[in-house]
Amino acid sequence: LLEALMEYPETKALLEERGRRTLIRDGRVRDQGAQPMAVAAVPSTTLKISHDETRVNHLEAELEQLQSRFTKLLGEYTSVQMRLKQRVDALESVEDISNG
Protein backbone atom coordinates (compact mmCIF):
# COMPACT_ATOMS: atom_id res chain seq x y z
CA LEU A 1 0.00 0.00 0.00
CA LEU A 2 2.76 2.43 0.90
CA GLU A 3 4.48 1.75 -2.44
CA ALA A 4 1.25 2.52 -4.28
CA LEU A 5 0.72 5.68 -2.23
CA MET A 6 4.22 6.87 -3.14
CA GLU A 7 3.06 6.95 -6.76
CA TYR A 8 -0.01 9.04 -5.82
CA PRO A 9 1.07 11.75 -3.36
CA GLU A 10 -2.29 13.57 -3.52
CA THR A 11 -4.11 10.43 -2.48
CA LYS A 12 -1.57 9.80 0.28
CA ALA A 13 -2.11 13.30 1.66
CA LEU A 14 -5.89 12.86 1.48
CA LEU A 15 -5.76 9.55 3.34
CA GLU A 16 -3.41 10.99 5.95
CA GLU A 17 -5.79 13.89 6.55
CA ARG A 18 -8.81 11.59 6.82
CA GLY A 19 -6.95 9.35 9.24
CA ARG A 20 -5.89 12.33 11.33
CA ARG A 21 -9.47 13.63 11.52
CA THR A 22 -10.77 10.20 12.48
CA LEU A 23 -8.17 9.82 15.23
CA ILE A 24 -8.93 13.29 16.58
CA ARG A 25 -12.68 12.61 16.50
CA ASP A 26 -12.22 9.31 18.36
CA GLY A 27 -9.98 11.01 20.94
CA ARG A 28 -6.91 8.95 20.09
CA VAL A 29 -4.81 11.96 19.04
CA ARG A 30 -4.97 15.59 20.16
CA ASP A 31 -5.42 18.20 17.46
CA GLN A 32 -2.07 19.87 16.83
CA GLY A 33 -3.29 22.63 14.57
CA ALA A 34 -3.09 22.19 10.83
CA GLN A 35 0.11 20.15 10.91
CA PRO A 36 -0.29 17.03 8.78
CA MET A 37 0.50 13.74 10.47
CA ALA A 38 2.78 11.21 8.88
CA VAL A 39 1.28 7.77 8.30
CA ALA A 40 4.27 6.17 10.00
CA ALA A 41 3.47 8.04 13.22
CA VAL A 42 0.22 6.10 13.64
CA PRO A 43 0.48 2.32 13.75
CA SER A 44 -1.74 0.58 11.22
CA THR A 45 -3.27 -1.47 14.03
CA THR A 46 -4.57 1.76 15.60
CA LEU A 47 -6.21 2.75 12.33
CA LYS A 48 -7.71 -0.72 11.94
CA ILE A 49 -9.06 -0.66 15.50
CA SER A 50 -10.56 2.77 14.91
CA HIS A 51 -12.20 1.56 11.69
CA ASP A 52 -13.45 -1.58 13.42
CA GLU A 53 -14.89 0.45 16.32
CA THR A 54 -16.66 2.75 13.89
CA ARG A 55 -18.09 -0.21 12.04
CA VAL A 56 -19.23 -1.88 15.28
CA ASN A 57 -20.93 1.34 16.40
CA HIS A 58 -22.68 1.58 13.04
CA LEU A 59 -23.83 -2.05 13.24
CA GLU A 60 -25.09 -1.56 16.80
CA ALA A 61 -27.17 1.43 15.69
CA GLU A 62 -28.63 -0.57 12.81
CA LEU A 63 -29.40 -3.48 15.15
CA GLU A 64 -31.27 -1.15 17.51
CA GLN A 65 -33.34 0.15 14.60
CA LEU A 66 -34.13 -3.38 13.46
CA GLN A 67 -35.12 -4.42 16.97
CA SER A 68 -37.47 -1.43 17.21
CA ARG A 69 -39.04 -2.29 13.86
CA PHE A 70 -39.42 -5.93 14.85
CA THR A 71 -41.05 -5.02 18.17
CA LYS A 72 -43.51 -2.75 16.37
CA LEU A 73 -44.34 -5.41 13.77
CA LEU A 74 -44.78 -8.06 16.44
CA GLY A 75 -47.20 -5.80 18.31
CA GLU A 76 -49.18 -5.16 15.13
CA TYR A 77 -49.24 -8.88 14.32
CA THR A 78 -50.52 -9.74 17.80
CA SER A 79 -53.20 -7.07 17.55
CA VAL A 80 -54.38 -8.33 14.15
CA GLN A 81 -54.42 -11.93 15.40
CA MET A 82 -56.61 -10.95 18.38
CA ARG A 83 -59.05 -9.04 16.14
CA LEU A 84 -59.28 -11.96 13.71
CA LYS A 85 -59.95 -14.39 16.55
CA GLN A 86 -62.71 -12.11 17.87
CA ARG A 87 -64.29 -11.96 14.40
CA VAL A 88 -64.13 -15.73 14.00
CA ASP A 89 -65.65 -16.23 17.45
CA ALA A 90 -68.43 -13.73 16.62
CA LEU A 91 -69.17 -15.48 13.32
CA GLU A 92 -69.24 -18.87 15.00
CA SER A 93 -71.66 -17.63 17.64
CA VAL A 94 -73.94 -16.12 14.93
CA GLU A 95 -73.82 -19.43 13.06
CA ASP A 96 -74.67 -21.37 16.23
CA ILE A 97 -77.65 -19.08 16.88
CA SER A 98 -78.82 -19.49 13.26
CA ASN A 99 -78.53 -23.29 13.41
CA GLY A 100 -79.77 -23.63 16.93
N, CA, C and O atoms as CSV, one atom per row, in Angstrom:
chain,resi,resn,atom,element,x,y,z
A,1,LEU,N,N,0.831,-1.191,0.000
A,1,LEU,CA,C,0.000,0.000,0.000
A,1,LEU,C,C,0.874,1.252,0.000
A,1,LEU,O,O,0.624,2.197,-0.748
A,2,LEU,N,N,1.894,1.245,0.843
A,2,LEU,CA,C,2.757,2.427,0.904
A,2,LEU,C,C,3.467,2.674,-0.419
A,2,LEU,O,O,3.678,3.824,-0.804
A,3,GLU,N,N,3.842,1.590,-1.125
A,3,GLU,CA,C,4.475,1.752,-2.438
A,3,GLU,C,C,3.507,2.398,-3.418
A,3,GLU,O,O,3.885,3.283,-4.186
A,4,ALA,N,N,2.264,1.953,-3.387
A,4,ALA,CA,C,1.253,2.521,-4.284
A,4,ALA,C,C,0.997,3.981,-3.935
A,4,ALA,O,O,0.825,4.810,-4.829
A,5,LEU,N,N,0.969,4.300,-2.654
A,5,LEU,CA,C,0.717,5.681,-2.234
A,5,LEU,C,C,1.869,6.601,-2.621
A,5,LEU,O,O,1.661,7.796,-2.831
A,6,MET,N,N,3.076,6.060,-2.718
A,6,MET,CA,C,4.219,6.870,-3.138
A,6,MET,C,C,4.020,7.362,-4.576
A,6,MET,O,O,4.492,8.437,-4.945
A,7,GLU,N,N,3.315,6.563,-5.378
A,7,GLU,CA,C,3.056,6.947,-6.765
A,7,GLU,C,C,1.955,8.002,-6.861
A,7,GLU,O,O,1.862,8.711,-7.863
A,8,TYR,N,N,1.116,8.110,-5.816
A,8,TYR,CA,C,-0.007,9.040,-5.822
A,8,TYR,C,C,0.050,9.916,-4.567
A,8,TYR,O,O,-0.674,9.660,-3.605
A,9,PRO,N,N,0.894,10.934,-4.566
A,9,PRO,CA,C,1.073,11.754,-3.357
A,9,PRO,C,C,-0.199,12.494,-2.932
A,9,PRO,O,O,-0.411,12.712,-1.739
A,10,GLU,N,N,-1.047,12.883,-3.891
A,10,GLU,CA,C,-2.289,13.569,-3.522
A,10,GLU,C,C,-3.196,12.646,-2.724
A,10,GLU,O,O,-3.803,13.053,-1.734
A,11,THR,N,N,-3.279,11.410,-3.166
A,11,THR,CA,C,-4.107,10.427,-2.477
A,11,THR,C,C,-3.542,10.134,-1.092
A,11,THR,O,O,-4.288,9.992,-0.123
A,12,LYS,N,N,-2.217,10.045,-1.010
A,12,LYS,CA,C,-1.569,9.798,0.277
A,12,LYS,C,C,-1.908,10.919,1.255
A,12,LYS,O,O,-2.247,10.662,2.410
A,13,ALA,N,N,-1.815,12.155,0.790
A,13,ALA,CA,C,-2.115,13.300,1.659
A,13,ALA,C,C,-3.580,13.281,2.085
A,13,ALA,O,O,-3.899,13.576,3.237
A,14,LEU,N,N,-4.466,12.933,1.158
A,14,LEU,CA,C,-5.889,12.862,1.476
A,14,LEU,C,C,-6.159,11.788,2.541
A,14,LEU,O,O,-6.898,12.024,3.497
A,15,LEU,N,N,-5.560,10.625,2.364
A,15,LEU,CA,C,-5.756,9.548,3.338
A,15,LEU,C,C,-5.155,9.900,4.699
A,15,LEU,O,O,-5.726,9.570,5.738
A,16,GLU,N,N,-4.010,10.564,4.690
A,16,GLU,CA,C,-3.406,10.988,5.951
A,16,GLU,C,C,-4.324,11.962,6.687
A,16,GLU,O,O,-4.505,11.861,7.900
A,17,GLU,N,N,-4.899,12.901,5.945
A,17,GLU,CA,C,-5.789,13.889,6.552
A,17,GLU,C,C,-7.046,13.219,7.098
A,17,GLU,O,O,-7.485,13.538,8.203
A,18,ARG,N,N,-7.621,12.304,6.343
A,18,ARG,CA,C,-8.814,11.586,6.821
A,18,ARG,C,C,-8.496,10.782,8.083
A,18,ARG,O,O,-9.271,10.771,9.039
A,19,GLY,N,N,-7.357,10.120,8.068
A,19,GLY,CA,C,-6.950,9.351,9.236
A,19,GLY,C,C,-6.740,10.225,10.454
A,19,GLY,O,O,-7.125,9.863,11.565
A,20,ARG,N,N,-6.123,11.384,10.237
A,20,ARG,CA,C,-5.888,12.326,11.332
A,20,ARG,C,C,-7.214,12.803,11.916
A,20,ARG,O,O,-7.380,12.845,13.135
A,21,ARG,N,N,-8.166,13.165,11.037
A,21,ARG,CA,C,-9.473,13.631,11.519
A,21,ARG,C,C,-10.197,12.530,12.292
A,21,ARG,O,O,-10.822,12.792,13.319
A,22,THR,N,N,-10.108,11.318,11.798
A,22,THR,CA,C,-10.765,10.199,12.481
A,22,THR,C,C,-10.157,9.978,13.861
A,22,THR,O,O,-10.881,9.777,14.837
A,23,LEU,N,N,-8.841,10.016,13.945
A,23,LEU,CA,C,-8.171,9.817,15.230
A,23,LEU,C,C,-8.493,10.938,16.209
A,23,LEU,O,O,-8.666,10.689,17.402
A,24,ILE,N,N,-8.574,12.163,15.717
A,24,ILE,CA,C,-8.934,13.295,16.577
A,24,ILE,C,C,-10.368,13.128,17.059
A,24,ILE,O,O,-10.655,13.309,18.242
A,25,ARG,N,N,-11.269,12.783,16.144
A,25,ARG,CA,C,-12.679,12.613,16.497
A,25,ARG,C,C,-12.857,11.509,17.544
A,25,ARG,O,O,-13.670,11.650,18.459
A,26,ASP,N,N,-12.109,10.421,17.417
A,26,ASP,CA,C,-12.215,9.308,18.362
A,26,ASP,C,C,-11.413,9.535,19.632
A,26,ASP,O,O,-11.419,8.688,20.525
A,27,GLY,N,N,-10.722,10.671,19.726
A,27,GLY,CA,C,-9.980,11.008,20.936
A,27,GLY,C,C,-8.673,10.252,21.089
A,27,GLY,O,O,-8.137,10.172,22.194
A,28,ARG,N,N,-8.158,9.706,20.022
A,28,ARG,CA,C,-6.906,8.951,20.094
A,28,ARG,C,C,-5.680,9.851,19.899
A,28,ARG,O,O,-4.569,9.496,20.293
A,29,VAL,N,N,-5.898,11.019,19.286
A,29,VAL,CA,C,-4.806,11.957,19.040
A,29,VAL,C,C,-5.349,13.355,19.299
A,29,VAL,O,O,-6.477,13.661,18.913
A,30,ARG,N,N,-4.560,14.207,19.948
A,30,ARG,CA,C,-4.970,15.588,20.163
A,30,ARG,C,C,-4.703,16.387,18.902
A,30,ARG,O,O,-3.727,16.143,18.193
A,31,ASP,N,N,-5.578,17.344,18.630
A,31,ASP,CA,C,-5.421,18.205,17.461
A,31,ASP,C,C,-4.208,19.091,17.681
A,31,ASP,O,O,-4.106,19.777,18.699
A,32,GLN,N,N,-3.287,19.075,16.719
A,32,GLN,CA,C,-2.068,19.871,16.827
A,32,GLN,C,C,-2.060,20.942,15.743
A,32,GLN,O,O,-1.055,21.157,15.066
A,33,GLY,N,N,-3.185,21.599,15.594
A,33,GLY,CA,C,-3.288,22.632,14.567
A,33,GLY,C,C,-3.444,21.999,13.201
A,33,GLY,O,O,-4.023,20.921,13.067
A,34,ALA,N,N,-2.933,22.662,12.204
A,34,ALA,CA,C,-3.087,22.195,10.831
A,34,ALA,C,C,-1.904,21.372,10.367
A,34,ALA,O,O,-1.748,21.134,9.169
A,35,GLN,N,N,-1.061,20.932,11.300
A,35,GLN,CA,C,0.107,20.154,10.910
A,35,GLN,C,C,-0.326,18.765,10.444
A,35,GLN,O,O,-1.022,18.058,11.172
A,36,PRO,N,N,0.077,18.372,9.244
A,36,PRO,CA,C,-0.285,17.034,8.781
A,36,PRO,C,C,0.488,15.976,9.562
A,36,PRO,O,O,1.628,16.199,9.970
A,37,MET,N,N,-0.132,14.847,9.760
A,37,MET,CA,C,0.501,13.739,10.467
A,37,MET,C,C,1.080,12.770,9.464
A,37,MET,O,O,0.473,12.523,8.422
A,38,ALA,N,N,2.202,12.234,9.746
A,38,ALA,CA,C,2.779,11.207,8.883
A,38,ALA,C,C,2.101,9.878,9.164
A,38,ALA,O,O,1.748,9.587,10.307
A,39,VAL,N,N,1.919,9.075,8.135
A,39,VAL,CA,C,1.278,7.771,8.305
A,39,VAL,C,C,2.097,6.899,9.236
A,39,VAL,O,O,1.537,6.129,10.016
A,40,ALA,N,N,3.411,7.008,9.167
A,40,ALA,CA,C,4.274,6.172,9.999
A,40,ALA,C,C,4.110,6.479,11.481
A,40,ALA,O,O,4.432,5.636,12.318
A,41,ALA,N,N,3.616,7.663,11.825
A,41,ALA,CA,C,3.471,8.038,13.224
A,41,ALA,C,C,2.307,7.327,13.890
A,41,ALA,O,O,2.250,7.253,15.117
A,42,VAL,N,N,1.381,6.804,13.104
A,42,VAL,CA,C,0.220,6.104,13.642
A,42,VAL,C,C,0.299,4.652,13.201
A,42,VAL,O,O,0.256,4.371,12.003
A,43,PRO,N,N,0.413,3.727,14.140
A,43,PRO,CA,C,0.478,2.320,13.752
A,43,PRO,C,C,-0.779,1.901,12.996
A,43,PRO,O,O,-1.880,2.364,13.293
A,44,SER,N,N,-0.600,1.026,12.025
A,44,SER,CA,C,-1.736,0.582,11.221
A,44,SER,C,C,-2.760,-0.155,12.077
A,44,SER,O,O,-3.948,-0.158,11.752
A,45,THR,N,N,-2.315,-0.781,13.170
A,45,THR,CA,C,-3.270,-1.469,14.032
A,45,THR,C,C,-4.216,-0.473,14.689
A,45,THR,O,O,-5.387,-0.784,14.908
A,46,THR,N,N,-3.719,0.730,15.008
A,46,THR,CA,C,-4.573,1.765,15.603
A,46,THR,C,C,-5.637,2.194,14.607
A,46,THR,O,O,-6.801,2.360,14.970
A,47,LEU,N,N,-5.242,2.375,13.356
A,47,LEU,CA,C,-6.211,2.754,12.326
A,47,LEU,C,C,-7.243,1.657,12.123
A,47,LEU,O,O,-8.431,1.938,11.964
A,48,LYS,N,N,-6.790,0.397,12.129
A,48,LYS,CA,C,-7.707,-0.725,11.938
A,48,LYS,C,C,-8.685,-0.814,13.106
A,48,LYS,O,O,-9.875,-1.053,12.902
A,49,ILE,N,N,-8.190,-0.624,14.326
A,49,ILE,CA,C,-9.064,-0.663,15.504
A,49,ILE,C,C,-10.093,0.457,15.421
A,49,ILE,O,O,-11.272,0.250,15.708
A,50,SER,N,N,-9.643,1.641,15.028
A,50,SER,CA,C,-10.561,2.772,14.910
A,50,SER,C,C,-11.638,2.477,13.872
A,50,SER,O,O,-12.816,2.754,14.099
A,51,HIS,N,N,-11.241,1.921,12.747
A,51,HIS,CA,C,-12.203,1.557,11.692
A,51,HIS,C,C,-13.152,0.486,12.201
A,51,HIS,O,O,-14.359,0.559,11.970
A,52,ASP,N,N,-12.614,-0.505,12.890
A,52,ASP,CA,C,-13.454,-1.583,13.423
A,52,ASP,C,C,-14.443,-1.043,14.449
A,52,ASP,O,O,-15.608,-1.442,14.451
A,53,GLU,N,N,-13.996,-0.142,15.322
A,53,GLU,CA,C,-14.889,0.447,16.320
A,53,GLU,C,C,-16.002,1.236,15.658
A,53,GLU,O,O,-17.158,1.166,16.076
A,54,THR,N,N,-15.652,1.986,14.625
A,54,THR,CA,C,-16.656,2.753,13.892
A,54,THR,C,C,-17.675,1.820,13.266
A,54,THR,O,O,-18.878,2.073,13.316
A,55,ARG,N,N,-17.191,0.757,12.686
A,55,ARG,CA,C,-18.090,-0.214,12.036
A,55,ARG,C,C,-18.993,-0.891,13.070
A,55,ARG,O,O,-20.184,-1.076,12.823
A,56,VAL,N,N,-18.436,-1.259,14.220
A,56,VAL,CA,C,-19.227,-1.884,15.276
A,56,VAL,C,C,-20.307,-0.919,15.768
A,56,VAL,O,O,-21.453,-1.321,15.970
A,57,ASN,N,N,-19.949,0.337,15.961
A,57,ASN,CA,C,-20.934,1.337,16.397
A,57,ASN,C,C,-22.048,1.483,15.379
A,57,ASN,O,O,-23.219,1.594,15.742
A,58,HIS,N,N,-21.687,1.483,14.108
A,58,HIS,CA,C,-22.684,1.584,13.042
A,58,HIS,C,C,-23.607,0.364,13.055
A,58,HIS,O,O,-24.825,0.501,12.935
A,59,LEU,N,N,-23.027,-0.821,13.200
A,59,LEU,CA,C,-23.830,-2.047,13.236
A,59,LEU,C,C,-24.745,-2.090,14.462
A,59,LEU,O,O,-25.880,-2.559,14.373
A,60,GLU,N,N,-24.258,-1.605,15.600
A,60,GLU,CA,C,-25.094,-1.560,16.804
A,60,GLU,C,C,-26.288,-0.641,16.601
A,60,GLU,O,O,-27.398,-0.962,17.024
A,61,ALA,N,N,-26.068,0.498,15.958
A,61,ALA,CA,C,-27.166,1.429,15.691
A,61,ALA,C,C,-28.196,0.796,14.750
A,61,ALA,O,O,-29.402,0.937,14.954
A,62,GLU,N,N,-27.713,0.105,13.729
A,62,GLU,CA,C,-28.625,-0.574,12.809
A,62,GLU,C,C,-29.400,-1.680,13.517
A,62,GLU,O,O,-30.590,-1.867,13.265
A,63,LEU,N,N,-28.728,-2.412,14.400
A,63,LEU,CA,C,-29.396,-3.476,15.145
A,63,LEU,C,C,-30.498,-2.910,16.032
A,63,LEU,O,O,-31.577,-3.495,16.124
A,64,GLU,N,N,-30.242,-1.783,16.684
A,64,GLU,CA,C,-31.265,-1.153,17.513
A,64,GLU,C,C,-32.478,-0.753,16.681
A,64,GLU,O,O,-33.617,-0.924,17.115
A,65,GLN,N,N,-32.232,-0.218,15.478
A,65,GLN,CA,C,-33.335,0.154,14.599
A,65,GLN,C,C,-34.138,-1.079,14.187
A,65,GLN,O,O,-35.368,-1.047,14.171
A,66,LEU,N,N,-33.443,-2.154,13.858
A,66,LEU,CA,C,-34.134,-3.384,13.456
A,66,LEU,C,C,-34.939,-3.968,14.611
A,66,LEU,O,O,-36.047,-4.465,14.408
A,67,GLN,N,N,-34.392,-3.912,15.810
A,67,GLN,CA,C,-35.121,-4.416,16.971
A,67,GLN,C,C,-36.382,-3.597,17.215
A,67,GLN,O,O,-37.427,-4.152,17.555
A,68,SER,N,N,-36.294,-2.288,17.044
A,68,SER,CA,C,-37.468,-1.431,17.207
A,68,SER,C,C,-38.529,-1.761,16.170
A,68,SER,O,O,-39.713,-1.861,16.490
A,69,ARG,N,N,-38.097,-1.928,14.926
A,69,ARG,CA,C,-39.043,-2.292,13.863
A,69,ARG,C,C,-39.703,-3.632,14.154
A,69,ARG,O,O,-40.915,-3.784,14.001
A,70,PHE,N,N,-38.898,-4.601,14.576
A,70,PHE,CA,C,-39.423,-5.928,14.849
A,70,PHE,C,C,-40.437,-5.884,15.987
A,70,PHE,O,O,-41.487,-6.521,15.905
A,71,THR,N,N,-40.131,-5.141,17.045
A,71,THR,CA,C,-41.051,-5.018,18.171
A,71,THR,C,C,-42.372,-4.411,17.716
A,71,THR,O,O,-43.442,-4.868,18.117
A,72,LYS,N,N,-42.295,-3.385,16.881
A,72,LYS,CA,C,-43.507,-2.745,16.367
A,72,LYS,C,C,-44.313,-3.728,15.518
A,72,LYS,O,O,-45.528,-3.844,15.684
A,73,LEU,N,N,-43.643,-4.429,14.619
A,73,LEU,CA,C,-44.339,-5.406,13.765
A,73,LEU,C,C,-44.953,-6.534,14.580
A,73,LEU,O,O,-46.062,-6.980,14.283
A,74,LEU,N,N,-44.254,-6.994,15.593
A,74,LEU,CA,C,-44.777,-8.062,16.440
A,74,LEU,C,C,-46.024,-7.592,17.176
A,74,LEU,O,O,-46.986,-8.349,17.309
A,75,GLY,N,N,-46.020,-6.355,17.654
A,75,GLY,CA,C,-47.203,-5.797,18.309
A,75,GLY,C,C,-48.379,-5.703,17.355
A,75,GLY,O,O,-49.506,-6.039,17.716
A,76,GLU,N,N,-48.117,-5.244,16.133
A,76,GLU,CA,C,-49.182,-5.161,15.131
A,76,GLU,C,C,-49.725,-6.546,14.787
A,76,GLU,O,O,-50.936,-6.729,14.659
A,77,TYR,N,N,-48.841,-7.503,14.641
A,77,TYR,CA,C,-49.237,-8.878,14.320
A,77,TYR,C,C,-50.133,-9.442,15.420
A,77,TYR,O,O,-51.169,-10.043,15.137
A,78,THR,N,N,-49.732,-9.246,16.670
A,78,THR,CA,C,-50.516,-9.739,17.803
A,78,THR,C,C,-51.893,-9.089,17.822
A,78,THR,O,O,-52.897,-9.760,18.062
A,79,SER,N,N,-51.939,-7.793,17.573
A,79,SER,CA,C,-53.203,-7.069,17.553
A,79,SER,C,C,-54.127,-7.605,16.451
A,79,SER,O,O,-55.316,-7.824,16.683
A,80,VAL,N,N,-53.580,-7.811,15.271
A,80,VAL,CA,C,-54.376,-8.330,14.153
A,80,VAL,C,C,-54.870,-9.741,14.467
A,80,VAL,O,O,-56.019,-10.076,14.179
A,81,GLN,N,N,-54.018,-10.557,15.048
A,81,GLN,CA,C,-54.421,-11.925,15.403
A,81,GLN,C,C,-55.590,-11.906,16.392
A,81,GLN,O,O,-56.533,-12.685,16.250
A,82,MET,N,N,-55.533,-11.027,17.383
A,82,MET,CA,C,-56.608,-10.947,18.377
A,82,MET,C,C,-57.921,-10.503,17.714
A,82,MET,O,O,-58.984,-11.051,18.003
A,83,ARG,N,N,-57.836,-9.502,16.820
A,83,ARG,CA,C,-59.049,-9.037,16.137
A,83,ARG,C,C,-59.639,-10.132,15.252
A,83,ARG,O,O,-60.857,-10.302,15.204
A,84,LEU,N,N,-58.788,-10.868,14.558
A,84,LEU,CA,C,-59.281,-11.962,13.711
A,84,LEU,C,C,-59.949,-13.048,14.547
A,84,LEU,O,O,-60.992,-13.578,14.163
A,85,LYS,N,N,-59.354,-13.377,15.681
A,85,LYS,CA,C,-59.946,-14.389,16.554
A,85,LYS,C,C,-61.310,-13.926,17.056
A,85,LYS,O,O,-62.253,-14.715,17.111
A,86,GLN,N,N,-61.416,-12.648,17.422
A,86,GLN,CA,C,-62.706,-12.112,17.873
A,86,GLN,C,C,-63.744,-12.182,16.756
A,86,GLN,O,O,-64.901,-12.514,17.014
A,87,ARG,N,N,-63.358,-11.879,15.542
A,87,ARG,CA,C,-64.285,-11.957,14.403
A,87,ARG,C,C,-64.749,-13.390,14.166
A,87,ARG,O,O,-65.933,-13.652,13.955
A,88,VAL,N,N,-63.778,-14.318,14.207
A,88,VAL,CA,C,-64.133,-15.728,13.997
A,88,VAL,C,C,-65.071,-16.199,15.097
A,88,VAL,O,O,-66.056,-16.885,14.820
A,89,ASP,N,N,-64.778,-15.841,16.338
A,89,ASP,CA,C,-65.652,-16.226,17.451
A,89,ASP,C,C,-67.053,-15.634,17.269
A,89,ASP,O,O,-68.049,-16.310,17.524
A,90,ALA,N,N,-67.131,-14.383,16.831
A,90,ALA,CA,C,-68.430,-13.734,16.615
A,90,ALA,C,C,-69.194,-14.433,15.499
A,90,ALA,O,O,-70.399,-14.655,15.619
A,91,LEU,N,N,-68.513,-14.778,14.425
A,91,LEU,CA,C,-69.170,-15.475,13.318
A,91,LEU,C,C,-69.641,-16.865,13.742
A,91,LEU,O,O,-70.720,-17.305,13.345
A,92,GLU,N,N,-68.849,-17.537,14.530
A,92,GLU,CA,C,-69.243,-18.869,15.002
A,92,GLU,C,C,-70.467,-18.784,15.909
A,92,GLU,O,O,-71.351,-19.638,15.843
A,93,SER,N,N,-70.517,-17.768,16.746
A,93,SER,CA,C,-71.663,-17.630,17.636
A,93,SER,C,C,-72.914,-17.264,16.833
A,93,SER,O,O,-74.002,-17.733,17.167
A,94,VAL,N,N,-72.794,-16.451,15.798
A,94,VAL,CA,C,-73.939,-16.123,14.926
A,94,VAL,C,C,-74.409,-17.376,14.211
A,94,VAL,O,O,-75.612,-17.596,14.069
A,95,GLU,N,N,-73.481,-18.192,13.762
A,95,GLU,CA,C,-73.821,-19.430,13.062
A,95,GLU,C,C,-74.509,-20.403,14.003
A,95,GLU,O,O,-75.461,-21.078,13.610
A,96,ASP,N,N,-74.039,-20.482,15.240
A,96,ASP,CA,C,-74.667,-21.374,16.229
A,96,ASP,C,C,-76.093,-20.928,16.503
A,96,ASP,O,O,-76.993,-21.760,16.617
A,97,ILE,N,N,-76.304,-19.614,16.611
A,97,ILE,CA,C,-77.653,-19.082,16.875
A,97,ILE,C,C,-78.558,-19.396,15.678
A,97,ILE,O,O,-79.719,-19.766,15.855
A,98,SER,N,N,-78.026,-19.246,14.463
A,98,SER,CA,C,-78.820,-19.493,13.259
A,98,SER,C,C,-79.194,-20.965,13.127
A,98,SER,O,O,-80.289,-21.282,12.664
A,99,ASN,N,N,-78.317,-21.853,13.521
A,99,ASN,CA,C,-78.533,-23.290,13.411
A,99,ASN,C,C,-79.276,-23.840,14.616
A,99,ASN,O,O,-79.839,-24.933,14.550
A,100,GLY,N,N,-79.283,-23.137,15.656
A,100,GLY,CA,C,-79.772,-23.634,16.927
A,100,GLY,C,C,-81.185,-23.483,17.172
A,100,GLY,O,O,-81.675,-23.882,18.229
